[in-house]
Amino acid sequence: MKVIELTVKFAAGECRWLPAPARTQPAKRSSCTPRRKKVGATACLSVNPYYNKPSQEGLYRHFMTLADRVDLPIVLYNIPGRTGITMTPQTVARLSEHRNIVAVKESTGSLDMTSEILSLCNITVISGDDSLTLPIMSVGGAGCISVASNLIPTRIKSITQLALTGNYAAAKAVHLELFPFIKSLFLDGNPAGIKHAMKLAGLDSGEMRLPLWEASEATKKIIEQHVAKMDVKAR
């Protein structure tokens, strides 16, 4: 909770803060939400329950129960690579009918998923994959929750702002310029890549806890080559 409190303090209103409770049971997830709201959280990023691998009906009932119990907007987080379960567009559409469920962070890696969700409902779709932010926005996505923005927030923001104003040619230019760097961040998984990049820029965020481990030497060299080409320094 102290981390959330300090983050809200230092952000000083410049961005919204969406903490992500990691518990799989709705009761435990909902119990920690009031404390997060008290220290300044503006919404709740809620990932699919991991390990359990529930059915689509189980997912629906899980998030509906959570939405009934919390007093913060909920952003669904669909990331099967980390949870072992994919929330279908049909389930997203059903959940979007609840007033507290306002958006979905789309991290399935499939552009078709965004298209199908938006063909079924009007929920806000937010890209959870940096390399797919522009493609997702081209079919109706509203922005991104970004890994690369930990280091280059202004550049990532420029892609989304240009896309939102319809200037896709300029957005594509920035997207293609950053694409090799973004892909390098995930060669050894996240957050190993972004942590090394931030360390190079004088923004060391500390060591990772096991079982996570630092990027390989080969990956570090690739990231170093990209960072060297960018005007990135400690703020």
C-alpha positions in Angstrom: 0.0 0.0 0.0 2.9 2.3 0.7 4.1 1.9 -2.9 0.7 3.0 -4.2 0.6 6.0 -1.8 4.1 7.2 -2.9 3.3 6.7 -6.6 0.2 8.8 -6.3 2.1 11.5 -4.5 5.0 11.7 -7.0 2.6 11.5 -10.0 1.0 14.6 -8.6 -2.1 14.3 -10.7 -0.3 13.9 -14.0 -1.6 10.5 -14.6 -4.2 8.0 -13.4 -3.2 5.2 -11.1 -4.6 1.7 -11.6 -3.3 -0.8 -9.0 -3.7 -4.5 -9.9 -4.8 -6.8 -7.0 -3.3 -10.2 -7.5 -5.7 -12.4 -5.5 -7.9 -14.8 -7.4 -10.9 -14.8 -5.1 -13.4 -11.9 -5.5 -13.7 -11.5 -1.7 -10.0 -10.9 -1.2 -9.7 -8.7 -4.3 -12.6 -6.5 -3.2 -11.4 -6.3 0.4 -8.2 -4.5 -0.6 -9.8 -2.0 -3.0 -11.1 0.5 -0.4 -7.6 1.0 0.9 -6.3 1.6 -2.6 -9.0 4.1 -3.2 -8.2 5.9 0.0 -4.6 6.5 -1.0 -5.6 7.8 -4.5 -6.2 4.9 -6.9 -8.6 6.0 -9.7 -9.5 2.6 -11.0 -8.7 -1.1 -10.4 -6.9 -3.2 -13.0 -8.2 -6.7 -12.5 -6.5 -9.7 -14.3 -8.1 -13.0 -15.1 -7.8 -15.5 -12.2 -4.6 -17.4 -12.8 -4.0 -21.1 -12.3 -7.6 -22.0 -11.7 -8.5 -21.8 -15.4 -12.2 -21.1 -14.9 -14.9 -21.5 -17.6 -16.3 -18.4 -19.3 -19.3 -18.5 -17.0 -16.9 -18.7 -14.0 -15.0 -15.6 -15.3 -18.2 -13.8 -15.8 -19.5 -14.5 -12.3 -16.1 -13.7 -10.8 -15.9 -10.2 -12.3 -19.6 -9.5 -11.8 -19.2 -10.3 -8.1 -16.1 -8.1 -7.9 -17.9 -5.2 -9.7 -20.8 -5.5 -7.3 -18.5 -5.2 -4.3 -16.1 -2.4 -5.2 -16.5 1.3 -5.5 -13.9 1.9 -8.2 -14.1 1.6 -12.0 -12.7 -1.8 -13.1 -10.4 -2.4 -16.1 -10.5 -6.0 -17.1 -7.0 -7.5 -17.9 -7.0 -10.2 -20.5 -3.5 -11.7 -20.7 -3.6 -15.5 -21.3 0.2 -15.8 -21.5 0.4 -15.1 -17.8 -2.9 -16.6 -16.6 -3.5 -19.6 -18.8 -7.1 -18.5 -19.6 -8.5 -16.2 -22.3 -11.6 -14.1 -21.7 -13.6 -14.3 -24.9 -15.1 -11.3 -26.6 -18.5 -12.5 -25.7 -17.7 -12.6 -22.0 -16.2 -9.1 -22.2 -19.4 -7.9 -23.9 -21.5 -9.4 -21.1 -19.4 -7.9 -18.4 -19.4 -4.5 -20.1 -23.1 -4.1 -19.2 -22.1 -3.6 -15.5 -21.7 0.1 -14.7 -18.4 -0.5 -12.8 -16.7 -2.3 -15.7 -15.4 0.4 -17.9 -12.5 -1.0 -20.0 -10.4 -4.0 -21.0 -6.6 -4.1 -21.2 -6.2 -6.3 -24.3 -3.0 -8.4 -24.1 -3.9 -11.5 -26.1 -1.6 -10.5 -28.9 -4.5 -10.8 -31.4 -5.8 -7.8 -33.3 -8.9 -9.8 -34.2 -9.8 -9.9 -30.5 -10.1 -6.1 -30.4 -12.2 -6.1 -33.5 -14.5 -8.7 -32.2 -14.9 -7.1 -28.8 -15.8 -3.7 -30.4 -18.2 -5.4 -32.8 -20.2 -6.7 -29.8 -20.1 -3.8 -27.4 -18.8 -0.2 -26.7 -16.4 -1.0 -23.9 -13.1 1.0 -24.0 -10.3 -1.2 -25.3 -6.7 -0.4 -24.1 -3.7 -2.0 -25.7 -1.5 -4.0 -23.3 1.1 -4.8 -25.9 3.4 -1.9 -26.9 4.1 -3.3 -30.3 0.3 -3.5 -31.0 -0.8 -0.2 -29.7 -1.1 1.5 -33.0 -2.7 -1.5 -34.8 -5.3 -1.8 -31.9 -6.0 1.9 -32.1 -6.6 1.7 -35.8 -9.6 -0.5 -35.2 -11.0 1.4 -32.3 -8.7 1.1 -29.3 -8.4 4.1 -27.1 -4.8 4.0 -25.9 -2.4 1.8 -24.0 -1.0 0.7 -20.7 2.6 0.6 -21.7 5.8 -1.1 -20.6 8.1 1.1 -22.7 6.5 4.3 -21.3 8.4 3.7 -18.0 11.4 4.9 -20.0 10.0 6.9 -22.9 6.6 8.2 -21.8 6.6 11.2 -24.2 7.3 9.1 -27.2 4.6 6.5 -26.4 2.1 9.3 -25.6 2.8 10.8 -29.0 1.7 7.6 -30.8 -1.6 7.6 -28.9 -2.3 11.3 -29.3 -1.5 11.3 -33.0 -3.7 8.2 -33.5 -6.6 9.7 -31.5 -6.5 12.8 -33.7 -6.5 10.7 -36.9 -2.9 11.4 -37.9 -2.0 7.8 -38.5 0.8 8.6 -40.9 2.7 10.5 -38.2 1.8 7.9 -35.6 3.1 5.1 -37.9 6.4 6.9 -38.2 6.9 7.0 -34.5 5.7 3.4 -34.1 8.1 2.1 -36.7 11.0 4.1 -35.2 10.4 2.6 -31.8 9.4 -0.9 -32.9 12.9 -2.5 -32.7 13.5 -1.1 -29.3 10.1 -2.2 -28.0 10.6 -5.8 -29.3 14.0 -5.9 -27.6 12.5 -5.2 -24.2 10.6 -8.6 -24.4 13.4 -10.9 -25.7 13.9 -12.3 -22.2 10.5 -11.5 -20.8 9.1 -8.6 -18.9 10.3 -6.8 -16.8 13.9 -7.9 -17.4 14.3 -5.8 -20.5 12.7 -2.6 -19.3 14.6 -2.7 -16.0 17.9 -3.0 -17.9 17.0 -0.1 -20.2 16.0 2.1 -17.3 19.3 1.3 -15.5 21.2 2.4 -18.6 19.3 5.7 -18.5 20.1 6.3 -14.8 16.7 5.3 -13.7 17.6 2.0 -11.9 14.4 0.4 -10.5 16.3 -2.2 -8.5 16.8 -5.9 -8.7 14.1 -8.4 -9.5 12.9 -11.0 -7.1 13.2 -14.7 -7.9 12.0 -16.5 -9.9 12.5 -13.5 -12.2 16.0 -12.9 -13.4 17.9 -10.3 -15.3 18.2 -10.2 -19.1 20.9 -12.3 -20.8 24.1 -10.6 -21.9 23.1 -10.9 -25.5 19.8 -9.2 -24.9 21.4 -6.5 -22.8 23.7 -5.7 -25.7 20.8 -5.3 -28.1 18.9 -3.1 -25.6 22.1 -1.0 -25.1 22.4 -0.4 -28.8 18.8 0.9 -29.0 19.1 3.0 -25.9 22.3 4.6 -27.2 20.4 5.9 -30.2 17.7 7.5 -28.0 17.9 10.7 -26.1 17.0 9.2 -22.8 18.4 10.4 -19.4 17.4 10.4 -15.8 14.8 12.9 -15.0 
